[in-house]
Amino acid sequence: MLRLKDFATPTSRCVLAVGIALLACHAAPDEPESPLVPEAAQVEDPAPFQAADVLEPNALPVITYDGSGEIVHPDALVFPREWRGARFWYAATPYPSGNPAFENPSGYLGDNAEDFRPIPGITNPLAQPEQSAYLSDPDLSYDPVRDEIRLYYRQTTLDRDELFLKTSHKGFDWSVPVLVAQEKKYSLISPAIVREQDGSWRMWTVDASNGGCRIRAANVVLVQRRSRDGIRWGNGEPVRLSIPDRVPWHWDVQYIKSKNEYWALVAAFPDAQDCSRSSVYFARSSDGTTWTVSPAPLLTTGVILPLQDLVYRSTFRYFANEDVVTVWFSGARVENTHFHYALATARYPYNELLRRVNGTSAAKEPARVQGGPLHKARVSFIDAFP
């Protein structure tokens, strides 16, 4: 693996010239546009769904390299028009029965939000851990200057978290990994990376180094970092986000240009409990630093069978032309005293999403019987948490 010091940066003049030439031919994705993006590239196609105004979460069949079909922590990158033959590009990690040995970032693509198939021309996974380590938490971004997809992912060793970057110009030609950040163990959980309007980069992470999966709300720290190139990152800065009686655990952040806001989906679990009990909340911010979280979860347990017992880190995309938010949820159900993981997707007109998370028609967490298979699954989950 390459380390940060091994990475040679092209001159800014060369990058700018190449970027302008590339952007004349390629559409930018549905995320913060660079000032270099031509106006024509900013016009997006509609979200490719059928007529229904609201689609409740529907499970997605997924092929995983380990054969389990169990997958977690999705991240979606959506282009206005096809990029290398597809509009929808995804990363996620298999997680059969919660086994981190298989939690390696894998690549997928599709023609719509319900199409989730392995990228042709590659063999998943896209990355493998070093000895005595495990991988997790992939996040995708697009660099219009280099016309490349970026895959960030986390490696956890015995004593530290490391953030690696791989890139691809064609979707199947992935580079060797480059180490771009490292901190003590459990300090770089769920990285969410956004390319800003001025071409700089910004990353949000969760620091749970003072408690891991059982951390208390008073001890968890949400952190942001900034970078000119998405490779060399500055020091962490605190982020102000709180959910009453909840611990923010995993999140995905995006900048919504037409709303002039940052949005996030936050998987959070009850304080004084553990990360096997999370639900997904909607948050928004004008500056990415101070966040307001809606009072009710967008999705909690008990709504859809494949995510019956756990709702975990989820990703989303906003389609401005339709004022619609598409969400890819991840979570799990209990079977034979273990969690079994799955994906589901749903489509919400923006006003309907707000209505749900502001309490008018919000999901309420069901009362659950203590003990039994679910209790055993949670005990196994915590005991196996690396």
N, C-alpha and C positions, 0 to 999 in steps of 0.2 A: 504494500500500500504506500502511496505517496503521502508525505507529510506536508504541512503548510509551507515549510521552508523550501520544498522542492518545486513548488509551483511557480512557473515563470509567467509574469503578467505582460501582455502586449502593451504597447504604448497606446495612450488614449486616442491619439490621432488615427492610428491604424484601426482601432476598434470602431471609432466613429465612422470612418469611411466604409468599412466592411458592413457595419450595421445599417447604414443608409441604403446601400445596395441591396441587402437582404430584405429589408422592410418594404422595399418597392414591390417585392414578389410574394410576401408571406403576410397573412393576417395575424394580428395580435390576439391573444386569448382574452376571455371575458374576465379580465382583472385589470388593475391599474395600468392605463396606457402610457407609454413613454411619449414625450413630446415629439419623438422621431416618427411615431406611427402615423401614416397618412390617413386623411379623413375617411377614405373609402374603406380602410381596414377596421374602422371603428363601428361600422354598421354590421350588426350581428343578425344571424338567422334566428327565427323563433325557436323556442325550446321544442324539440320534437316529441310532443305528447299528443294523445288523442283528445277527444272533446271534453272529457270530464273536467269540471272546474276544480275539484279537489280529489286527489288520489291519496287514500290512506296508505300507510306503509305496506308495500308488497315485497315479499322475500325474493332475493335474486339468487339463482343457481350460479355457483362459481366453481371453476376447475382450479384446484390447487396442486402444486408440484408434489405434495406428499400424498395426494389421493383422498384426503379427508373431506374436502369441500368446506372446511371450517376456516373462517377468515375474519380478521378484525382490523381496526384502525385504517379505514379507507381514506384516501385523499383523491380529489378529482380536479382535473385541469380541462377546461372546456374552451374550444376555439370557436370564433364566429363562423368560420368555414373550415373545411377539412385541412388538417396539417398532417402530411405524410400518410394520407388515406383515411384519417379518422378525425372526428371532432372531439370525441370524449377519450381522455387518457386518464388512467387511474394507477395508483399504487396502493397496496395493502399487504398484510402479512398473514400467512396461515397461522392458526393457533389451535391445533387439535387438542381438545380437552384441556386447554390452558398450558400446553407444553412449549416453553420458550425455545427449545432446541430447534423448532421449525418456524420460529417467528422471524423469518427472513424476508425483506422487502421483495415483492414480486410485481411485475408490470402487466397491465391490462389496457384494453382499448374497447371502443364501441361506437356504434352509429347513433345511439340515444342513451338516455339515462338508465334504461333497463337492460342494456347490452353490455356485458361485462365478460370479455373473453381474453385469454392470454395474447400478448403481442406476438404476431407472426415473426419468425426469424430469430427468436431468442429462446433460451431455456431458463425458466424460472428456477431458483430465485435470482434476482439481479445482484445480490450481494451475500456473502457468507461471513460469519464472525471469526475473529481470531480465537485461538485456543483459550478455554476458560472464560469466554465472554458470550453474550447473546446480543442479537439485534432487535430493534423495534422502531415504531413511530416514524414511518416514512412521510414525507411531505414533498409535493411536486410544485414547481414554479416554471415559468417560461421566461427566457431572456431574449427579447426581440432584437437586440444588438447582435448577438451571436447566433440567433435563430436556432436555439437549442432548448431542450427540456432539461431541467435540473431536478435531480432526486437527492434530497437530504434525508438522512436517517441516523438513528442513534445506536451507538454500541455501548453496552454496559459491561465493564470489567469488574474485577474483584473490589476495586476502590475508586473507580471514576466513570463518568459519562463522557463519551466522545461523539462529536457530530461529524459525519462524513458527507461528502458531496460526490455524486457521479453525474455525468452529463451525456446527452445524446443529441446528435443532429438529425438522425433518421428514425429514431424510435427503437432501433435494434442494435445500434453501434455504441454501447455504453462504455464510457471511459473507466480507467482504473480509479478507485476511490481516493479522495484527497481529504485529509483531516483538516477541518476548518475551525473547530472549537473543542475545548475540553474543560471540564470542571469536576468537582468531587461527585461521587456516586449519587444518583437520583436528583442531580441539579439541572439536567437538560431534558426533562420529560416533555413529550409531545411538542416538539418544535413546530411552529407555524411561521412560514416565511412569505413575505409579500414584497414585490418589487414596487417601489414608490413612484409617484408621478414624475419626480425629477431624475429617475433612473437609479437612485440608490436603493438599498435593500434594508429590510427590517425584519427582525425575528422575535417572536414571543415564545417563552418557555415557562414551565412550571418547576419550581425548586422545592422538592419534597425531601431534601437531604436530611431533614431533622425529624424523620419518622416514616418515610416510605409510604407504603400502602395504608398504614394506620395513622398517618399524620393528622394532627388537629388543625382546625381552621386558623387558630392563632399562630401556628408555626409555618404554614405554607406561604411561599412567596412567589408571586407572579412577576416575571422579569422580561424586559425587552432589551434588545441589542441592535445596533445600527452598523451599516457597512456601506462602503462606496461600491463594492464589487460583488457582494454576497459571499466572499471568501475570507477576507480579513475582517473580523468582527470586533467592535469596541466593547467596553466594559458593560456589565449588566446595569440596568436602571430599573427601579421599582415601578410596577404597574398597580393602579388602584382598581381592584375589582373584588367585590364581596357578594356572597349570597347568604342570606340569614340562615344560620344553623347548618351550613353546608361547607364542604371542602372542595374547591376547584381542583380538578385532577388532570383532565386532558381537555385540550381545546383546539379549535381551528379558527383562524382569523383571516378575513379578507377585507380589502378596501372596495367599497361600492361607490363608484365614481358619480353615478347619477343621483345618489342620495347624499354625497359628500360626507360619508360616514364610514367608519370601520364597523364591521359586524363580526360576531363570533358565536359559535356553538360551544357550550361549555359542559362537559360531563363532570358532574359534582355529586359527592356522596354525603350522607348525614354526618355531622360532626360527632366525634367520639365513637364512630363505627369504622368501616373500612371500605376500600375501593371496589369491593364486589357488589356494592349497593347503589351505584350511580344512576342518575337520570340526566337528560340533556336539556340545558337552558339556553335561551337566546339573549345575547348581550349586544350593546351598541355603544359607539364612542365617536366623538367628533375629532379626537386627536390621537386615538390609539393608546392613550396613557390612563385616562380616567374613564371608567366604564360604568354603564347602568345595565343591570340585569333585570329582565322581566320577572314578575313575581311567581309565575307558574312554569313548570317545565313544558317544553314542546313535546317531548315524549318521555314516558316513564314505563316501568315494567307493567306487564299484564295487558298490554294493548294488542300485541301481535305474537302469535305462538313462538316463532323462532327467536324472538327477543323477549320471551315471557318473563325471565328472571333477572336479566341484566341489560341495561342500555348503556353503551360505552361510547368511546370517542367517535364522532360523526363528522361528516364534511358536507359542504353545500356550495351551490352556485346560484347567483341571482341573474335572471334574464330580464333586462331593463325594458325591452320592447313589449313584453307581456306583463311586467310587474309581478313576476312569479319567482318563487324560491324553490329550487329542487334540492332535496336533502338525501344523502346516503347515510343511513344509520347503521351502526354495528352494535352487536349485543349477543346475548346467549340465553339458552334454555337449559334446564337441568334434566339430565338423563343418566341413570345409573350413578347417581351421586357426584357427577362431574358436570361442569359447564361445557356446552357445545355451542360454538360460535357461528354467527351468520350475518349476512347483510340484508338490508331492506331499503327501498327507495320510496319517497313520497314527494308530491308536488303541492305547494301551497301558494295560492294568490297572496300577495304581501299582506293585504288587509285581513285575510283569514288567519294568516300566521300570527299577526298581532292580536287578533281577537282571542286566539287560543292561549297565547302565553301571558296575556294580560288578565286572564281569569274568567272571561265570559263563557268560554267553552274549553277551559283548560283541562288537560289530563290530570287526574288525581291518582296518587299512588295507592294501590290496593292494600288492604290489610292482609298480612301474610301469616300463616300459621307457623309458629316457631318449631324448630326441630325438623326431623324427617330428612328427605333427600336434599332439599335446598340448603338446610343448615350444614349438612355434611359436605355439600359442594363448596360452600363458602369457607369452611374450615380447610378443606383441601386446597382451595385457591390461595388462602393466606399462607398456609404452610409451605406451598410450592413457590410463593412469590420470591423471585431471585434477588 
